[in-house]
Amino acid sequence: MSQITFEFYGRLERLAHQSEISLKLNTPVSIENALQQLAELKPDLSENLERCACAIGDELVSRSMLVDANTRVALLPPVAGG
């Protein structure tokens, strides 16, 4: 098992009551599958996770991307404004 860390920003951070969470998962795993496991652990986030962009480092990535051990994935909720 390997560790995948999700970083929360904006609304997600407020809903989770924390800025990040690490999950122990078998890797490689798609970001989509890791997000499904996160939603099971934190059901209050599940609706919002569907609309988040995912980033690794400073690059937006697809949910179908496979990640390996010790990966940090930033979850960026949509923003509204003018």
Secondary structure, DSSP 8 states (H G I E B T S, - for coil): -EEEEEEE-THHHHHHTSSEEEEEE-SSEEHHHHHHHHHHH-GGGHHHHTT-EEEETTEEE-TT-EE-TTEEEEEE------
